[in-house]
Amino acid sequence: MNDTQQEDRRPTPDTAEENACFPSPYSLTQYTSSKTDFDGTTYPNPYKGGKWKVLMIASQERYLMMKNGKFFSTGNHPVEMLLPMYHMDLAGFEVDIATPSGDPVKLEMWAFPQEDEVVKATYEKYRAKLKAPKKLPDVVKDLDHYIGVFIPGGHGVLNDVPFSEDVKKALFWARDNDRYVISLCHGPAGLLAASLGEKKEDFLFRGYEICVFPDSLDTGANIEIGYIPGPMPWLVGERLRELGVKILNSDITGKVHKDRRLLTGDSPLASNNLGKLAAETLLADVATRSL
């Protein structure tokens, strides 16, 4: 990337849709990398029982309309999805993939780390499931074999996951059956599904502490450097705070946090840390459960 491209903060047009944009060339130099910070972690004693899996609920939507009427060409962030998946899979937990209506998972391929062998291998292993995921309305009819629910990040999550009654069912089921909810960056927007039709004071995650992508970046730097093509339609942190959630981070450092059975991370930088936390937590948990 030359000097001109590095300083180009204009969102890049996505000609597949009217008034749609990818992140600017400059913003990609700030937010993406050809490799992740995967540190070679392994799990010498992986789960081998075969019963417990992880359910990943992903976004099937590509375009997020901003307040100015422009579309952000987004989806799920590949690192935030695939690196935690790698850890959980390596620890012995197969990942089932579902979207709200069974349409293919959408990925921000402009953020794919092309030189990262772990992420590439995980993508290849789960490619077929990503292209033909399960229908969430069918999955929520029988969740008994899932030890956790994983909602990866990416701005695309704001389109569909927070407004799904089936996501709500999965979240309440997890609470009622002592299972885990795992999410990072913009993924915790999915927690808002638990508020559908509920009183604010009864929010499922009221009083919880979490890490999430900071609203301050979505209202400031992300617009200034052309990562997003305009003001956000709504802010994840703001809505969670209104429901009584405490946000622990104000920046992005790779911070992760566990509060009861909710595991969260602040950004793509947290992908490796959250994957390790999830894998270790799930291994410790299943060791105490009967087959």
C-alpha positions in Angstrom: 0.0 0.0 0.0 1.6 3.3 -1.1 1.7 6.6 0.8 -1.4 8.0 -1.0 -3.5 4.9 -0.1 -2.3 5.0 3.5 -3.6 8.5 3.9 -6.8 8.0 2.0 -9.6 8.2 4.6 -12.5 8.1 2.2 -14.6 5.0 2.5 -14.1 2.8 -0.5 -17.2 2.4 -2.7 -18.9 -1.0 -2.9 -20.4 -1.0 -6.3 -22.6 -4.1 -5.6 -25.1 -1.8 -3.8 -26.2 1.8 -4.2 -24.5 4.2 -1.8 -22.5 1.4 -0.1 -19.0 1.6 1.2 -16.1 -0.6 2.5 -13.7 0.9 5.0 -11.2 3.4 3.7 -7.7 2.3 2.7 -6.2 4.2 5.6 -8.6 2.7 8.2 -7.6 -0.8 7.1 -4.0 -0.1 7.8 -5.1 0.8 11.4 -7.6 -2.0 12.0 -6.4 -5.0 10.1 -3.3 -7.2 9.8 -2.1 -10.1 7.7 -1.6 -12.1 10.9 -3.3 -12.4 14.3 -1.6 -12.5 17.7 -2.3 -16.3 18.0 0.4 -17.5 20.4 0.5 -21.2 19.8 -1.7 -22.2 22.7 -2.7 -25.9 22.7 -5.0 -28.0 24.9 -3.2 -31.2 26.0 -6.3 -32.7 27.4 -9.2 -31.8 25.1 -12.8 -32.8 25.6 -13.4 -36.1 24.0 -16.9 -36.9 25.2 -18.6 -36.0 21.9 -21.8 -34.7 23.6 -21.1 -31.0 24.2 -20.9 -28.6 21.3 -20.9 -24.8 20.9 -23.6 -23.0 19.1 -22.4 -20.0 17.1 -25.1 -17.5 16.1 -23.8 -15.4 13.2 -25.2 -12.5 11.1 -26.6 -13.3 7.7 -26.7 -9.6 6.8 -24.2 -7.7 4.7 -25.3 -4.0 4.7 -25.8 -1.8 7.8 -27.6 1.4 7.0 -26.1 4.4 8.7 -27.9 7.5 9.9 -26.9 9.4 6.7 -28.5 6.8 4.5 -25.2 5.2 3.4 -24.7 1.5 3.7 -21.7 0.0 5.5 -20.6 -3.1 3.7 -20.0 -5.3 6.8 -20.9 -8.7 8.2 -19.1 -10.7 10.8 -15.4 -9.9 11.5 -13.4 -13.0 10.4 -10.8 -12.8 13.2 -13.5 -12.3 15.9 -15.3 -15.3 14.6 -12.6 -17.8 13.5 -9.9 -17.4 16.1 -12.2 -18.0 19.1 -13.7 -20.9 17.1 -10.2 -22.3 16.6 -9.6 -22.4 20.3 -12.9 -24.0 21.2 -12.6 -26.5 18.4 -9.0 -27.4 19.4 -10.3 -27.9 22.9 -12.7 -30.6 21.6 -15.9 -28.6 21.2 -17.3 -28.8 17.7 -19.1 -25.6 16.6 -22.5 -25.7 15.0 -23.4 -22.6 13.1 -26.8 -20.9 12.8 -28.2 -17.7 11.4 -31.6 -16.2 12.0 -33.2 -17.7 8.9 -30.5 -20.1 7.7 -29.0 -17.8 5.0 -25.2 -17.9 4.6 -23.0 -16.2 7.1 -21.6 -12.9 5.9 -18.0 -12.1 6.5 -15.9 -8.9 6.3 -13.4 -10.5 4.0 -11.5 -7.2 3.8 -10.4 -8.0 7.3 -9.3 -11.6 6.7 -5.7 -12.2 7.8 -4.4 -13.8 4.6 -1.1 -14.9 6.2 -2.5 -16.4 9.4 -2.5 -20.2 9.0 -4.7 -20.9 12.1 -7.5 -18.6 10.9 -7.2 -19.9 7.3 -7.4 -23.5 8.4 -10.4 -22.8 10.7 -12.2 -21.1 7.8 -11.6 -24.1 5.5 -12.7 -26.6 8.1 -16.0 -24.7 8.7 -16.5 -23.2 5.2 -19.4 -25.5 4.3 -21.2 -24.8 7.6 -20.7 -21.0 7.0 -22.2 -21.3 3.6 -25.1 -23.5 4.6 -25.8 -22.8 8.3 -28.6 -24.2 10.4 -31.9 -22.2 10.8 -31.9 -20.8 14.3 -35.7 -21.3 14.7 -35.1 -25.1 14.2 -32.0 -25.1 16.5 -33.7 -23.5 19.5 -36.2 -26.4 19.6 -33.4 -28.6 21.0 -30.4 -27.0 22.6 -29.5 -29.7 25.1 -26.2 -30.6 23.6 -24.7 -27.1 23.6 -22.4 -26.1 26.4 -22.3 -22.5 25.2 -23.6 -19.9 22.7 -21.1 -17.8 20.8 -22.0 -14.5 19.1 -19.0 -13.1 17.2 -18.6 -9.5 16.3 -18.6 -7.3 13.3 -21.0 -4.4 12.7 -23.3 -6.7 10.7 -24.5 -8.2 14.0 -26.5 -5.0 14.6 -28.8 -5.8 11.7 -30.5 -9.0 12.8 -29.2 -10.7 15.9 -30.4 -8.2 18.5 -34.0 -8.3 17.1 -34.4 -12.1 16.9 -36.9 -13.8 19.2 -34.9 -17.0 18.6 -31.7 -15.4 19.9 -33.7 -14.4 23.0 -34.8 -18.0 23.4 -31.2 -19.2 23.2 -30.0 -16.7 25.8 -32.8 -17.5 28.3 -32.1 -21.2 27.7 -28.4 -20.6 28.5 -29.3 -18.8 31.7 -31.8 -21.4 32.8 -29.5 -24.4 32.1 -26.2 -23.0 33.4 -24.6 -22.7 29.9 -22.2 -20.1 28.7 -22.6 -17.0 26.4 -19.5 -15.9 24.7 -19.2 -12.7 22.6 -16.8 -9.8 21.7 -16.5 -6.4 20.0 -20.0 -5.6 18.5 -21.2 -9.1 19.2 -22.7 -8.2 22.7 -25.3 -6.3 20.7 -26.9 -9.8 20.5 -27.5 -9.7 24.3 -30.1 -7.1 23.5 -32.3 -9.8 22.1 -33.0 -10.8 25.7 -34.8 -7.5 26.3 -37.4 -8.1 23.6 -40.8 -7.8 25.2 -39.3 -7.5 28.6 -39.3 -4.7 31.2 -36.0 -2.8 31.4 -35.6 -3.7 35.1 -35.9 -7.4 34.2 -33.2 -7.5 31.6 -31.4 -10.9 31.7 -27.9 -9.3 31.9 -28.8 -6.4 34.2 -25.9 -5.9 36.7 -23.4 -7.8 34.6 -19.9 -6.5 33.8 -18.8 -6.8 30.2 -16.2 -5.8 27.6 -17.6 -4.4 24.3 -16.4 -2.2 21.4 -16.4 1.4 22.7 -19.2 3.7 21.5 -16.6 6.6 21.5 -14.8 5.0 18.6 -18.0 4.5 16.6 -18.9 8.1 17.1 -15.4 9.5 16.6 -12.3 7.9 15.1 -14.2 5.3 13.0 -16.0 8.1 11.1 -12.9 10.3 11.0 -10.7 7.7 9.4 -13.4 6.4 7.1 -13.8 3.0 8.7 -17.6 3.5 8.7 -19.3 5.8 6.1 -21.3 7.9 8.6 -22.9 8.0 12.1 -24.1 4.7 13.5 -27.8 3.9 13.4 -27.6 3.2 17.2 -24.9 2.5 19.7 -24.3 -0.9 21.3 -22.8 0.3 24.6 -25.4 3.0 25.0 -28.3 0.5 24.8 -26.6 -2.0 27.1 -26.0 0.7 29.7 -29.6 1.7 29.5 -30.5 -1.8 30.5 -28.2 -1.8 33.5 -25.0 -3.4 32.1 -21.7 -2.1 33.3 -19.0 -1.7 30.6 -15.5 -2.1 31.9 -13.4 -0.8 29.0 -13.2 2.6 27.3 -10.6 1.6 24.7 -9.5 -1.5 22.8 -6.6 -3.4 24.3 -7.6 -7.0 24.0 -9.3 -7.1 27.4 -11.6 -10.0 28.2 -13.8 -10.6 31.2 -15.9 -13.4 32.8 -18.9 -12.5 34.8 -20.8 -15.6 35.9 -21.3 -17.5 32.6 -20.9 -14.5 30.3 -17.5 -14.2 28.6 -16.8 -11.0 26.6 -14.0 -9.3 24.8 -13.4 -5.7 23.7 -12.4 -5.9 20.0 -10.6 -7.9 17.4 -7.6 -7.6 19.6 -9.4 -9.8 22.2 -10.1 -12.7 19.8 -7.2 -14.8 20.9 -7.6 -14.0 24.6 -11.4 -14.7 24.4 -10.8 -18.0 22.6 -8.4 -19.2 25.3 -10.7 -18.0 28.1 -13.7 -19.8 26.4 -11.8 -23.0 25.8 -10.4 -23.2 29.3 -13.7 -22.3 30.9 -15.6 -24.9 28.9 -13.0 -27.6 29.6 -13.2 -26.9 33.3 -17.0 -27.0 33.2 -17.5 -30.3 31.3 -15.1 -32.0 33.7 -17.7 -31.6 36.3 -20.7 -32.7 34.2 -21.9 -36.2 33.6 -22.1 -37.5 30.1 
